[in-house]
Amino acid sequence: MLRGSKVGLRARHEEDIPILRAELYNDVVNASRAEGGPWRPITPGSKDPRLVVDDQAQGSVPFSVVELEGGTLVGTATLWGIDNHNRVAHIGLGLLPSSRGQGYGSDVVAVLCHYGFVVRGLHRLQIETLADNAPMLRSAERNGFVREGVLRSSAWVMGEFLDEVLLGLLAQDWKPGSKA
Ligand SMILES: CC(C)(COP(=O)(O)OP(=O)(O)OC[C@H]1O[C@@H](n2cnc3c(N)ncnc32)[C@H](O)[C@@H]1OP(=O)(O)O)[C@@H](O)C(=O)NCCC(=O)NCCS
């Protein structure tokens, strides 16, 4: 398990799946905002790749996020779009509604940076998020990500086009353990 100050990132367990399906992916608004595609329901027992991890897939590494104290599941975190030639990847995260606003998001980003830069030897990490997602922007910027651009009207979300913000962090600018 990878450890931050409040959360740990571990493998997906079978018992995580019904909780993530019910609390994250069956929430139409949350899923529409976070996924970059149209919401559709996940059938119980299906091998939906959003929930069931394929350990052979090289391009993405999905984690379940747990509280260090007690081990309760609080969400998901993913290093995705891993490009080992350019040494670039993207990060994404989603916390269960009851676990938001307690500083876990910033800690998850910190642990994903450790995984990307230290464990995987990457050079650049990238985040795309909706321009109105203040907690995501703040979680990224606290860890040193900088806003590199606005993708105007790039996301169709629940009946309207929204802007996305592109943020990047280079390995040489990353300061482990210091959150601005
Ligand atoms: C986005 C998300 C991961 C952030 O995690 P979180 O644990 O809720 O965020 P934190 O508690 O670490 O807060 C991060 C910062 O945002 C600030 N913040 C939180 N809500 C805010 C709001 N509505 N407006 C402005 N700032 C806000 C916090 O004060 C904190 O700043 P600080 O460290 O300077 O005090 C989480 O809210 C989530 O899972 N949301 C739904 C899914 C999603 O949007 N995923 C991202 C897709 S790209």
The ligand as an SDF file (V2000), in Angstrom:
LIG
                    3D

 48 50  0  0  0  0  0  0  0  0999 V2000
  -12.4500   16.8040   -6.1250 C   0  0  0  0  0  0  0  0  0  0  0  0
  -12.1960   15.9720   -4.8650 C   0  0  0  0  0  0  0  0  0  0  0  0
  -11.3150   14.7740   -5.2160 C   0  0  0  0  0  0  0  0  0  0  0  0
  -11.4370   16.8650   -3.8610 C   0  0  0  0  0  0  0  0  0  0  0  0
  -11.1990   16.1430   -2.6940 O   0  0  0  0  0  0  0  0  0  0  0  0
  -11.6560   16.7000   -1.2450 P   0  0  0  0  0  0  0  0  0  0  0  0
  -11.1320   15.7480   -0.2380 O   0  0  0  0  0  0  0  0  0  0  0  0
  -13.1060   16.9840   -1.2690 O   0  0  0  0  0  0  0  0  0  0  0  0
  -10.8320   18.0490   -1.1830 O   0  0  0  0  0  0  0  0  0  0  0  0
  -10.0220   18.5800    0.0810 P   0  0  0  0  0  0  0  0  0  0  0  0
  -10.8480   18.4200    1.3190 O   0  0  0  0  0  0  0  0  0  0  0  0
   -8.6500   17.9700    0.0520 O   0  0  0  0  0  0  0  0  0  0  0  0
   -9.9660   20.1150   -0.2610 O   0  0  0  0  0  0  0  0  0  0  0  0
   -9.0510   20.6200   -1.1850 C   0  0  0  0  0  0  0  0  0  0  0  0
   -9.0500   22.1300   -1.0930 C   0  0  0  0  0  0  0  0  0  0  0  0
  -10.2100   22.6400   -1.7450 O   0  0  0  0  0  0  0  0  0  0  0  0
  -10.8700   23.5410   -0.8850 C   0  0  0  0  0  0  0  0  0  0  0  0
  -12.2950   23.4420   -1.1760 N   0  0  0  0  0  0  0  0  0  0  0  0
  -13.1240   22.4290   -0.9030 C   0  0  0  0  0  0  0  0  0  0  0  0
  -14.3570   22.6970   -1.3760 N   0  0  0  0  0  0  0  0  0  0  0  0
  -14.2900   23.9110   -1.9430 C   0  0  0  0  0  0  0  0  0  0  0  0
  -15.2240   24.7590   -2.6130 C   0  0  0  0  0  0  0  0  0  0  0  0
  -16.4700   24.3620   -2.8100 N   0  0  0  0  0  0  0  0  0  0  0  0
  -14.8030   25.9600   -3.0590 N   0  0  0  0  0  0  0  0  0  0  0  0
  -13.5250   26.3570   -2.8950 C   0  0  0  0  0  0  0  0  0  0  0  0
  -12.5770   25.5790   -2.2810 N   0  0  0  0  0  0  0  0  0  0  0  0
  -12.9700   24.3990   -1.8250 C   0  0  0  0  0  0  0  0  0  0  0  0
  -10.5340   23.0740    0.5090 C   0  0  0  0  0  0  0  0  0  0  0  0
  -10.6840   24.1140    1.4600 O   0  0  0  0  0  0  0  0  0  0  0  0
   -9.0970   22.6700    0.3310 C   0  0  0  0  0  0  0  0  0  0  0  0
   -8.2490   23.8210    0.3170 O   0  0  0  0  0  0  0  0  0  0  0  0
   -7.2000   24.0650    1.5110 P   0  0  0  0  0  0  0  0  0  0  0  0
   -6.3840   22.8220    1.5520 O   0  0  0  0  0  0  0  0  0  0  0  0
   -6.4730   25.2690    1.1040 O   0  0  0  0  0  0  0  0  0  0  0  0
   -8.0500   24.2140    2.7420 O   0  0  0  0  0  0  0  0  0  0  0  0
  -13.5290   15.4600   -4.2180 C   0  0  0  0  0  0  0  0  0  0  0  0
  -14.2780   16.5610   -3.7890 O   0  0  0  0  0  0  0  0  0  0  0  0
  -14.3500   14.5800   -5.1550 C   0  0  0  0  0  0  0  0  0  0  0  0
  -14.1350   13.3810   -5.2080 O   0  0  0  0  0  0  0  0  0  0  0  0
  -15.3050   15.1860   -5.9010 N   0  0  0  0  0  0  0  0  0  0  0  0
  -16.1460   14.4500   -6.8260 C   0  0  0  0  0  0  0  0  0  0  0  0
  -15.3860   13.7930   -7.9700 C   0  0  0  0  0  0  0  0  0  0  0  0
  -14.4980   14.7520   -8.7150 C   0  0  0  0  0  0  0  0  0  0  0  0
  -14.8290   15.8840   -8.9390 O   0  0  0  0  0  0  0  0  0  0  0  0
  -13.3110   14.2420   -9.0810 N   0  0  0  0  0  0  0  0  0  0  0  0
  -12.3480   14.9830   -9.8480 C   0  0  0  0  0  0  0  0  0  0  0  0
  -12.5800   14.7690  -11.2980 C   0  0  0  0  0  0  0  0  0  0  0  0
  -11.2930   15.5170  -12.2610 S   0  0  0  0  0  0  0  0  0  0  0  0
  1  2  1  0
  2  3  1  0
  2  4  1  0
  2 36  1  0
  4  5  1  0
  5  6  1  0
  6  7  2  0
  6  8  1  0
  6  9  1  0
  9 10  1  0
 10 11  2  0
 10 12  1  0
 10 13  1  0
 13 14  1  0
 14 15  1  0
 15 16  1  0
 15 30  1  0
 16 17  1  0
 17 18  1  0
 17 28  1  0
 18 19  1  0
 18 27  1  0
 19 20  2  0
 20 21  1  0
 21 22  1  0
 21 27  2  0
 22 23  1  0
 22 24  2  0
 24 25  1  0
 25 26  2  0
 26 27  1  0
 28 29  1  0
 28 30  1  0
 30 31  1  0
 31 32  1  0
 32 33  2  0
 32 34  1  0
 32 35  1  0
 36 37  1  0
 36 38  1  0
 38 39  2  0
 38 40  1  0
 40 41  1  0
 41 42  1  0
 42 43  1  0
 43 44  2  0
 43 45  1  0
 45 46  1  0
 46 47  1  0
 47 48  1  0
M  END
$$$$
